[in-house]
Amino acid sequence: MAYQRDDLKIEFKGVLGFDSTMINKPAPNDIPIPDFQARNMRTFDIKPIDD
């Protein structure tokens, strides 16, 4: 549950992959619309940052 906050800041260690995934956005008729490509990441460690 530590990751379910609106103001969450995280730190992670990982690498960017060479492939990417299409990110879709919702449309009024519930059919996804392609929006942009994002590079895939492989994460090794993730933790919340306390201010």
CHARMM internal coordinates of N, CA and C (Angstrom, degrees):
IC EDIT
DIST 1 N 1 CA 1.4463
DIST 1 CA 1 C 1.5318
ANGL 1 N 1 CA 1 C 112.30
DIST 1 C 2 N 1.3356
ANGL 1 CA 1 C 2 N 117.39
DIHE 1 N 1 CA 1 C 2 N -8.41
DIST 2 N 2 CA 1.4649
ANGL 1 C 2 N 2 CA 120.61
DIHE 1 CA 1 C 2 N 2 CA -178.48
DIST 2 CA 2 C 1.5249
ANGL 2 N 2 CA 2 C 111.93
DIHE 1 C 2 N 2 CA 2 C -65.07
DIST 2 C 3 N 1.3356
ANGL 2 CA 2 C 3 N 117.59
DIHE 2 N 2 CA 2 C 3 N -20.01
DIST 3 N 3 CA 1.4645
ANGL 2 C 3 N 3 CA 120.73
DIHE 2 CA 2 C 3 N 3 CA -176.67
DIST 3 CA 3 C 1.5219
ANGL 3 N 3 CA 3 C 112.89
DIHE 2 C 3 N 3 CA 3 C -97.32
DIST 3 C 4 N 1.3155
ANGL 3 CA 3 C 4 N 119.20
DIHE 3 N 3 CA 3 C 4 N 5.21
DIST 4 N 4 CA 1.4615
ANGL 3 C 4 N 4 CA 121.72
DIHE 3 CA 3 C 4 N 4 CA -177.11
DIST 4 CA 4 C 1.5251
ANGL 4 N 4 CA 4 C 110.72
DIHE 3 C 4 N 4 CA 4 C -106.72
DIST 4 C 5 N 1.3565
ANGL 4 CA 4 C 5 N 115.08
DIHE 4 N 4 CA 4 C 5 N 65.04
DIST 5 N 5 CA 1.4590
ANGL 4 C 5 N 5 CA 121.82
DIHE 4 CA 4 C 5 N 5 CA 177.03
DIST 5 CA 5 C 1.5181
ANGL 5 N 5 CA 5 C 108.46
DIHE 4 C 5 N 5 CA 5 C -132.72
DIST 5 C 6 N 1.3302
ANGL 5 CA 5 C 6 N 116.70
DIHE 5 N 5 CA 5 C 6 N 146.40
DIST 6 N 6 CA 1.4560
ANGL 5 C 6 N 6 CA 120.42
DIHE 5 CA 5 C 6 N 6 CA 179.44
DIST 6 CA 6 C 1.5224
ANGL 6 N 6 CA 6 C 112.82
DIHE 5 C 6 N 6 CA 6 C -69.38
DIST 6 C 7 N 1.3231
ANGL 6 CA 6 C 7 N 117.62
DIHE 6 N 6 CA 6 C 7 N -34.76
DIST 7 N 7 CA 1.4655
ANGL 6 C 7 N 7 CA 121.36
DIHE 6 CA 6 C 7 N 7 CA -175.34
DIST 7 CA 7 C 1.5278
ANGL 7 N 7 CA 7 C 112.61
DIHE 6 C 7 N 7 CA 7 C -98.68
DIST 7 C 8 N 1.3092
ANGL 7 CA 7 C 8 N 118.10
DIHE 7 N 7 CA 7 C 8 N 24.71
DIST 8 N 8 CA 1.4565
ANGL 7 C 8 N 8 CA 123.30
DIHE 7 CA 7 C 8 N 8 CA -173.65
DIST 8 CA 8 C 1.5227
ANGL 8 N 8 CA 8 C 111.96
DIHE 7 C 8 N 8 CA 8 C -70.73
DIST 8 C 9 N 1.3354
ANGL 8 CA 8 C 9 N 115.19
DIHE 8 N 8 CA 8 C 9 N 132.90
DIST 9 N 9 CA 1.4584
ANGL 8 C 9 N 9 CA 121.79
DIHE 8 CA 8 C 9 N 9 CA 170.33
DIST 9 CA 9 C 1.5185
ANGL 9 N 9 CA 9 C 106.08
DIHE 8 C 9 N 9 CA 9 C -115.07
DIST 9 C 10 N 1.3344
ANGL 9 CA 9 C 10 N 115.99
DIHE 9 N 9 CA 9 C 10 N 136.12
DIST 10 N 10 CA 1.4637
ANGL 9 C 10 N 10 CA 119.64
DIHE 9 CA 9 C 10 N 10 CA -178.39
DIST 10 CA 10 C 1.5137
ANGL 10 N 10 CA 10 C 110.69
DIHE 9 C 10 N 10 CA 10 C -125.74
DIST 10 C 11 N 1.3125
ANGL 10 CA 10 C 11 N 115.14
DIHE 10 N 10 CA 10 C 11 N 158.34
DIST 11 N 11 CA 1.4573
ANGL 10 C 11 N 11 CA 123.17
DIHE 10 CA 10 C 11 N 11 CA 172.53
DIST 11 CA 11 C 1.5173
ANGL 11 N 11 CA 11 C 106.20
DIHE 10 C 11 N 11 CA 11 C -124.11
DIST 11 C 12 N 1.3184
ANGL 11 CA 11 C 12 N 116.72
DIHE 11 N 11 CA 11 C 12 N 134.47
DIST 12 N 12 CA 1.4534
ANGL 11 C 12 N 12 CA 117.83
DIHE 11 CA 11 C 12 N 12 CA 177.30
DIST 12 CA 12 C 1.5109
ANGL 12 N 12 CA 12 C 110.58
DIHE 11 C 12 N 12 CA 12 C -140.24
DIST 12 C 13 N 1.3128
ANGL 12 CA 12 C 13 N 114.47
DIHE 12 N 12 CA 12 C 13 N 154.31
DIST 13 N 13 CA 1.4552
ANGL 12 C 13 N 13 CA 122.24
DIHE 12 CA 12 C 13 N 13 CA 174.61
DIST 13 CA 13 C 1.5206
ANGL 13 N 13 CA 13 C 106.42
DIHE 12 C 13 N 13 CA 13 C -111.83
DIST 13 C 14 N 1.3138
ANGL 13 CA 13 C 14 N 115.92
DIHE 13 N 13 CA 13 C 14 N 133.16
DIST 14 N 14 CA 1.4505
ANGL 13 C 14 N 14 CA 119.28
DIHE 13 CA 13 C 14 N 14 CA -179.51
DIST 14 CA 14 C 1.5136
ANGL 14 N 14 CA 14 C 111.02
DIHE 13 C 14 N 14 CA 14 C -176.93
DIST 14 C 15 N 1.3148
ANGL 14 CA 14 C 15 N 114.99
DIHE 14 N 14 CA 14 C 15 N -172.14
DIST 15 N 15 CA 1.4626
ANGL 14 C 15 N 15 CA 121.53
DIHE 14 CA 14 C 15 N 15 CA 179.72
DIST 15 CA 15 C 1.5241
ANGL 15 N 15 CA 15 C 109.15
DIHE 14 C 15 N 15 CA 15 C -133.81
DIST 15 C 16 N 1.3390
ANGL 15 CA 15 C 16 N 115.47
DIHE 15 N 15 CA 15 C 16 N 147.75
DIST 16 N 16 CA 1.4536
ANGL 15 C 16 N 16 CA 120.68
DIHE 15 CA 15 C 16 N 16 CA 174.07
DIST 16 CA 16 C 1.5157
ANGL 16 N 16 CA 16 C 108.86
DIHE 15 C 16 N 16 CA 16 C -79.78
DIST 16 C 17 N 1.3165
ANGL 16 CA 16 C 17 N 116.48
DIHE 16 N 16 CA 16 C 17 N 136.89
DIST 17 N 17 CA 1.4543
ANGL 16 C 17 N 17 CA 120.79
DIHE 16 CA 16 C 17 N 17 CA 176.97
DIST 17 CA 17 C 1.5173
ANGL 17 N 17 CA 17 C 111.15
DIHE 16 C 17 N 17 CA 17 C -84.18
DIST 17 C 18 N 1.3185
ANGL 17 CA 17 C 18 N 116.03
DIHE 17 N 17 CA 17 C 18 N 173.01
DIST 18 N 18 CA 1.4647
ANGL 17 C 18 N 18 CA 121.31
DIHE 17 CA 17 C 18 N 18 CA 178.56
DIST 18 CA 18 C 1.5256
ANGL 18 N 18 CA 18 C 111.48
DIHE 17 C 18 N 18 CA 18 C -90.15
DIST 18 C 19 N 1.3467
ANGL 18 CA 18 C 19 N 116.78
DIHE 18 N 18 CA 18 C 19 N -11.58
DIST 19 N 19 CA 1.4612
ANGL 18 C 19 N 19 CA 120.61
DIHE 18 CA 18 C 19 N 19 CA -179.40
DIST 19 CA 19 C 1.5273
ANGL 19 N 19 CA 19 C 109.64
DIHE 18 C 19 N 19 CA 19 C -103.00
DIST 19 C 20 N 1.3149
ANGL 19 CA 19 C 20 N 116.31
DIHE 19 N 19 CA 19 C 20 N 172.69
DIST 20 N 20 CA 1.4588
ANGL 19 C 20 N 20 CA 120.89
DIHE 19 CA 19 C 20 N 20 CA -179.09
DIST 20 CA 20 C 1.5212
ANGL 20 N 20 CA 20 C 110.12
DIHE 19 C 20 N 20 CA 20 C -142.19
DIST 20 C 21 N 1.3264
ANGL 20 CA 20 C 21 N 114.90
DIHE 20 N 20 CA 20 C 21 N 167.45
DIST 21 N 21 CA 1.4538
ANGL 20 C 21 N 21 CA 122.61
DIHE 20 CA 20 C 21 N 21 CA -179.20
DIST 21 CA 21 C 1.5258
ANGL 21 N 21 CA 21 C 109.08
DIHE 20 C 21 N 21 CA 21 C -127.33
DIST 21 C 22 N 1.3308
ANGL 21 CA 21 C 22 N 117.10
DIHE 21 N 21 CA 21 C 22 N 138.87
DIST 22 N 22 CA 1.4559
ANGL 21 C 22 N 22 CA 120.99
DIHE 21 CA 21 C 22 N 22 CA 176.75
DIST 22 CA 22 C 1.5251
ANGL 22 N 22 CA 22 C 108.55
DIHE 21 C 22 N 22 CA 22 C -75.48
DIST 22 C 23 N 1.3264
ANGL 22 CA 22 C 23 N 116.63
DIHE 22 N 22 CA 22 C 23 N 128.88
DIST 23 N 23 CA 1.4578
ANGL 22 C 23 N 23 CA 122.52
DIHE 22 CA 22 C 23 N 23 CA 176.09
DIST 23 CA 23 C 1.5210
ANGL 23 N 23 CA 23 C 107.49
DIHE 22 C 23 N 23 CA 23 C -98.74
DIST 23 C 24 N 1.3161
ANGL 23 CA 23 C 24 N 116.12
DIHE 23 N 23 CA 23 C 24 N 127.35
DIST 24 N 24 CA 1.4647
ANGL 23 C 24 N 24 CA 121.42
DIHE 23 CA 23 C 24 N 24 CA -179.05
DIST 24 CA 24 C 1.5175
ANGL 24 N 24 CA 24 C 110.42
DIHE 23 C 24 N 24 CA 24 C -103.36
DIST 24 C 25 N 1.3224
ANGL 24 CA 24 C 25 N 115.75
DIHE 24 N 24 CA 24 C 25 N 155.12
DIST 25 N 25 CA 1.4554
ANGL 24 C 25 N 25 CA 120.42
DIHE 24 CA 24 C 25 N 25 CA 173.59
DIST 25 CA 25 C 1.5197
ANGL 25 N 25 CA 25 C 108.35
DIHE 24 C 25 N 25 CA 25 C -118.17
DIST 25 C 26 N 1.3214
ANGL 25 CA 25 C 26 N 117.71
DIHE 25 N 25 CA 25 C 26 N 153.47
DIST 26 N 26 CA 1.4627
ANGL 25 C 26 N 26 CA 120.04
DIHE 25 CA 25 C 26 N 26 CA -178.90
DIST 26 CA 26 C 1.5288
ANGL 26 N 26 CA 26 C 110.97
DIHE 25 C 26 N 26 CA 26 C -71.90
DIST 26 C 27 N 1.3064
ANGL 26 CA 26 C 27 N 115.24
DIHE 26 N 26 CA 26 C 27 N 151.45
DIST 27 N 27 CA 1.4576
ANGL 26 C 27 N 27 CA 122.06
DIHE 26 CA 26 C 27 N 27 CA 176.31
DIST 27 CA 27 C 1.5251
ANGL 27 N 27 CA 27 C 108.52
DIHE 26 C 27 N 27 CA 27 C -119.97
DIST 27 C 28 N 1.3136
ANGL 27 CA 27 C 28 N 117.58
DIHE 27 N 27 CA 27 C 28 N 161.72
DIST 28 N 28 CA 1.4733
ANGL 27 C 28 N 28 CA 120.12
DIHE 27 CA 27 C 28 N 28 CA -179.84
DIST 28 CA 28 C 1.5300
ANGL 28 N 28 CA 28 C 113.71
DIHE 27 C 28 N 28 CA 28 C -57.88
DIST 28 C 29 N 1.3291
ANGL 28 CA 28 C 29 N 117.83
DIHE 28 N 28 CA 28 C 29 N -28.36
DIST 29 N 29 CA 1.4680
ANGL 28 C 29 N 29 CA 120.60
DIHE 28 CA 28 C 29 N 29 CA -178.76
DIST 29 CA 29 C 1.5328
ANGL 29 N 29 CA 29 C 112.21
DIHE 28 C 29 N 29 CA 29 C -94.68
DIST 29 C 30 N 1.3352
ANGL 29 CA 29 C 30 N 117.94
DIHE 29 N 29 CA 29 C 30 N 12.98
DIST 30 N 30 CA 1.4690
ANGL 29 C 30 N 30 CA 124.78
DIHE 29 CA 29 C 30 N 30 CA 178.19
DIST 30 CA 30 C 1.5259
ANGL 30 N 30 CA 30 C 114.33
DIHE 29 C 30 N 30 CA 30 C 67.14
DIST 30 C 31 N 1.3061
ANGL 30 CA 30 C 31 N 118.11
DIHE 30 N 30 CA 30 C 31 N 13.50
DIST 31 N 31 CA 1.4616
ANGL 30 C 31 N 31 CA 121.27
DIHE 30 CA 30 C 31 N 31 CA 173.44
DIST 31 CA 31 C 1.5261
ANGL 31 N 31 CA 31 C 106.98
DIHE 30 C 31 N 31 CA 31 C -97.90
DIST 31 C 32 N 1.3420
ANGL 31 CA 31 C 32 N 118.16
DIHE 31 N 31 CA 31 C 32 N 120.06
DIST 32 N 32 CA 1.4712
ANGL 31 C 32 N 32 CA 119.94
DIHE 31 CA 31 C 32 N 32 CA -177.01
DIST 32 CA 32 C 1.5339
ANGL 32 N 32 CA 32 C 112.15
DIHE 31 C 32 N 32 CA 32 C -60.78
DIST 32 C 33 N 1.3292
ANGL 32 CA 32 C 33 N 114.80
DIHE 32 N 32 CA 32 C 33 N 142.46
DIST 33 N 33 CA 1.4582
ANGL 32 C 33 N 33 CA 121.96
DIHE 32 CA 32 C 33 N 33 CA 177.78
DIST 33 CA 33 C 1.5229
ANGL 33 N 33 CA 33 C 107.97
DIHE 32 C 33 N 33 CA 33 C -111.78
DIST 33 C 34 N 1.3430
ANGL 33 CA 33 C 34 N 118.67
DIHE 33 N 33 CA 33 C 34 N 125.71
DIST 34 N 34 CA 1.4670
ANGL 33 C 34 N 34 CA 119.80
DIHE 33 CA 33 C 34 N 34 CA 176.84
DIST 34 CA 34 C 1.5258
ANGL 34 N 34 CA 34 C 110.11
DIHE 33 C 34 N 34 CA 34 C -57.60
DIST 34 C 35 N 1.3441
ANGL 34 CA 34 C 35 N 117.10
DIHE 34 N 34 CA 34 C 35 N 134.08
DIST 35 N 35 CA 1.4627
ANGL 34 C 35 N 35 CA 121.09
DIHE 34 CA 34 C 35 N 35 CA -175.82
DIST 35 CA 35 C 1.5301
ANGL 35 N 35 CA 35 C 111.74
DIHE 34 C 35 N 35 CA 35 C -116.67
DIST 35 C 36 N 1.3307
ANGL 35 CA 35 C 36 N 118.17
DIHE 35 N 35 CA 35 C 36 N -53.87
DIST 36 N 36 CA 1.4582
ANGL 35 C 36 N 36 CA 120.44
DIHE 35 CA 35 C 36 N 36 CA 179.61
DIST 36 CA 36 C 1.5238
ANGL 36 N 36 CA 36 C 110.38
DIHE 35 C 36 N 36 CA 36 C -160.84
DIST 36 C 37 N 1.3283
ANGL 36 CA 36 C 37 N 116.73
DIHE 36 N 36 CA 36 C 37 N 163.77
DIST 37 N 37 CA 1.4598
ANGL 36 C 37 N 37 CA 123.25
DIHE 36 CA 36 C 37 N 37 CA 176.62
DIST 37 CA 37 C 1.5328
ANGL 37 N 37 CA 37 C 108.55
DIHE 36 C 37 N 37 CA 37 C -95.41
DIST 37 C 38 N 1.3095
ANGL 37 CA 37 C 38 N 117.53
DIHE 37 N 37 CA 37 C 38 N 139.11
DIST 38 N 38 CA 1.4620
ANGL 37 C 38 N 38 CA 122.41
DIHE 37 CA 37 C 38 N 38 CA 175.78
DIST 38 CA 38 C 1.5299
ANGL 38 N 38 CA 38 C 108.80
DIHE 37 C 38 N 38 CA 38 C -126.46
DIST 38 C 39 N 1.3172
ANGL 38 CA 38 C 39 N 116.05
DIHE 38 N 38 CA 38 C 39 N 135.51
DIST 39 N 39 CA 1.4643
ANGL 38 C 39 N 39 CA 119.29
DIHE 38 CA 38 C 39 N 39 CA 178.09
DIST 39 CA 39 C 1.5169
ANGL 39 N 39 CA 39 C 109.93
DIHE 38 C 39 N 39 CA 39 C -68.85
DIST 39 C 40 N 1.3092
ANGL 39 CA 39 C 40 N 116.26
DIHE 39 N 39 CA 39 C 40 N 140.64
DIST 40 N 40 CA 1.4575
ANGL 39 C 40 N 40 CA 121.69
DIHE 39 CA 39 C 40 N 40 CA 177.94
DIST 40 CA 40 C 1.5208
ANGL 40 N 40 CA 40 C 109.80
DIHE 39 C 40 N 40 CA 40 C -75.54
DIST 40 C 41 N 1.3317
ANGL 40 CA 40 C 41 N 116.03
DIHE 40 N 40 CA 40 C 41 N 147.67
DIST 41 N 41 CA 1.4559
ANGL 40 C 41 N 41 CA 122.12
DIHE 40 CA 40 C 41 N 41 CA 178.37
DIST 41 CA 41 C 1.5169
ANGL 41 N 41 CA 41 C 109.44
DIHE 40 C 41 N 41 CA 41 C -125.89
DIST 41 C 42 N 1.3173
ANGL 41 CA 41 C 42 N 115.81
DIHE 41 N 41 CA 41 C 42 N 145.69
DIST 42 N 42 CA 1.4587
ANGL 41 C 42 N 42 CA 121.71
DIHE 41 CA 41 C 42 N 42 CA 171.26
DIST 42 CA 42 C 1.5112
ANGL 42 N 42 CA 42 C 107.27
DIHE 41 C 42 N 42 CA 42 C -108.69
DIST 42 C 43 N 1.3086
ANGL 42 CA 42 C 43 N 117.50
DIHE 42 N 42 CA 42 C 43 N 117.44
DIST 43 N 43 CA 1.4610
ANGL 42 C 43 N 43 CA 120.36
DIHE 42 CA 42 C 43 N 43 CA -179.18
DIST 43 CA 43 C 1.5188
ANGL 43 N 43 CA 43 C 110.30
DIHE 42 C 43 N 43 CA 43 C -99.78
DIST 43 C 44 N 1.3128
ANGL 43 CA 43 C 44 N 115.06
DIHE 43 N 43 CA 43 C 44 N 143.72
DIST 44 N 44 CA 1.4629
ANGL 43 C 44 N 44 CA 121.76
DIHE 43 CA 43 C 44 N 44 CA -179.95
DIST 44 CA 44 C 1.5210
ANGL 44 N 44 CA 44 C 111.46
DIHE 43 C 44 N 44 CA 44 C -109.67
DIST 44 C 45 N 1.3109
ANGL 44 CA 44 C 45 N 117.05
DIHE 44 N 44 CA 44 C 45 N -28.83
DIST 45 N 45 CA 1.4591
ANGL 44 C 45 N 45 CA 121.81
DIHE 44 CA 44 C 45 N 45 CA -177.43
DIST 45 CA 45 C 1.5161
ANGL 45 N 45 CA 45 C 107.80
DIHE 44 C 45 N 45 CA 45 C -153.18
DIST 45 C 46 N 1.3169
ANGL 45 CA 45 C 46 N 116.66
DIHE 45 N 45 CA 45 C 46 N 138.08
DIST 46 N 46 CA 1.4620
ANGL 45 C 46 N 46 CA 120.93
DIHE 45 CA 45 C 46 N 46 CA 177.94
DIST 46 CA 46 C 1.5200
ANGL 46 N 46 CA 46 C 107.81
DIHE 45 C 46 N 46 CA 46 C -141.16
DIST 46 C 47 N 1.3485
ANGL 46 CA 46 C 47 N 115.83
DIHE 46 N 46 CA 46 C 47 N 136.97
DIST 47 N 47 CA 1.4528
ANGL 46 C 47 N 47 CA 118.70
DIHE 46 CA 46 C 47 N 47 CA 178.99
DIST 47 CA 47 C 1.5249
ANGL 47 N 47 CA 47 C 109.42
DIHE 46 C 47 N 47 CA 47 C -151.03
DIST 47 C 48 N 1.3423
ANGL 47 CA 47 C 48 N 117.73
DIHE 47 N 47 CA 47 C 48 N 148.75
DIST 48 N 48 CA 1.4563
ANGL 47 C 48 N 48 CA 121.07
DIHE 47 CA 47 C 48 N 48 CA 176.29
DIST 48 CA 48 C 1.5267
ANGL 48 N 48 CA 48 C 110.31
DIHE 47 C 48 N 48 CA 48 C -72.20
DIST 48 C 49 N 1.3269
ANGL 48 CA 48 C 49 N 115.75
DIHE 48 N 48 CA 48 C 49 N 148.85
DIST 49 N 49 CA 1.4609
ANGL 48 C 49 N 49 CA 122.08
DIHE 48 CA 48 C 49 N 49 CA 177.27
DIST 49 CA 49 C 1.5184
ANGL 49 N 49 CA 49 C 107.70
DIHE 48 C 49 N 49 CA 49 C -105.00
DIST 49 C 50 N 1.3108
ANGL 49 CA 49 C 50 N 116.81
DIHE 49 N 49 CA 49 C 50 N 126.01
DIST 50 N 50 CA 1.4639
ANGL 49 C 50 N 50 CA 121.55
DIHE 49 CA 49 C 50 N 50 CA 175.82
DIST 50 CA 50 C 1.5237
ANGL 50 N 50 CA 50 C 108.69
DIHE 49 C 50 N 50 CA 50 C -94.26
DIST 50 C 51 N 1.3132
ANGL 50 CA 50 C 51 N 116.32
DIHE 50 N 50 CA 50 C 51 N 129.06
DIST 51 N 51 CA 1.4843
ANGL 50 C 51 N 51 CA 120.30
DIHE 50 CA 50 C 51 N 51 CA 179.21
DIST 51 CA 51 C 1.5029
ANGL 51 N 51 CA 51 C 111.07
DIHE 50 C 51 N 51 CA 51 C -77.48
END
COOR INIT
IC SEED 1 N 1 CA 1 C
IC BUILD
